[in-house]
Amino acid sequence: VLLGLLSIWNVSFLGYPAR
């Protein structure tokens, strides 16, 4: 769950999926 949320906010914040 947390990883999913992180991926989402990373896309919004950084602009790309940073795993």
MDTraj code that builds the backbone (N, CA, C; nanometers):
import mdtraj as md
import numpy as np

residues = "VAL LEU LEU GLY LEU LEU SER ILE TRP ASN VAL SER PHE LEU GLY TYR PRO ALA ARG".split()
xyz = np.array([
    [0.0846, -0.1206, 0.0000],
    [0.0000, 0.0000, 0.0000],
    [0.0878, 0.1251, 0.0000],
    [0.1789, 0.1301, 0.0935],
    [0.2683, 0.2469, 0.1052],
    [0.3492, 0.2651, -0.0220],
    [0.3971, 0.1551, -0.0773],
    [0.4762, 0.1622, -0.2006],
    [0.3926, 0.2190, -0.3140],
    [0.2671, 0.1801, -0.3188],
    [0.1761, 0.2302, -0.4225],
    [0.1558, 0.3800, -0.4083],
    [0.1341, 0.4243, -0.2848],
    [0.1144, 0.5678, -0.2593],
    [0.2398, 0.6449, -0.2935],
    [0.3551, 0.5900, -0.2581],
    [0.4831, 0.6555, -0.2874],
    [0.5015, 0.6700, -0.4373],
    [0.4664, 0.5646, -0.5120],
    [0.4812, 0.5697, -0.6573],
    [0.3913, 0.6774, -0.7159],
    [0.2705, 0.6912, -0.6594],
    [0.1750, 0.7913, -0.7079],
    [0.2253, 0.9325, -0.6808],
    [0.2684, 0.9586, -0.5575],
    [0.3122, 1.0953, -0.5239],
    [0.4453, 1.1260, -0.5884],
    [0.5241, 1.0226, -0.6164],
    [0.6501, 1.0430, -0.6861],
    [0.6235, 1.0887, -0.8293],
    [0.5228, 1.0289, -0.8927],
    [0.4860, 1.0678, -1.0286],
    [0.4368, 1.2121, -1.0307],
    [0.3622, 1.2494, -0.9270],
    [0.3071, 1.3842, -0.9205],
    [0.4142, 1.4868, -0.8827],
    [0.5049, 1.4470, -0.7920],
    [0.6055, 1.5393, -0.7411],
    [0.7267, 1.5467, -0.8335],
    [0.7824, 1.4312, -0.8646],
    [0.9028, 1.4272, -0.9473],
    [0.8687, 1.4290, -1.0957],
    [0.7514, 1.3744, -1.1279],
    [0.7089, 1.3727, -1.2675],
    [0.7369, 1.2390, -1.3335],
    [0.7939, 1.1472, -1.2563],
    [0.8198, 1.0139, -1.3110],
    [0.8183, 0.9125, -1.1964],
    [0.7818, 0.7879, -1.2273],
    [0.7732, 0.6844, -1.1236],
    [0.9097, 0.6480, -1.0667],
    [0.9456, 0.7048, -0.9524],
    [1.0733, 0.6730, -0.8890],
    [1.0512, 0.5672, -0.7817],
    [1.0868, 0.4452, -0.8129],
    [1.0694, 0.3367, -0.7175],
    [1.1885, 0.3353, -0.6210],
])
top = md.Topology()
chain = top.add_chain()
for i, resn in enumerate(residues, 1):
    res = top.add_residue(resn, chain, resSeq=i)
    for name in ("N", "CA", "C"):
        top.add_atom(name, md.element.get_by_symbol(name[0]), res)
traj = md.Trajectory(xyz[None], top)
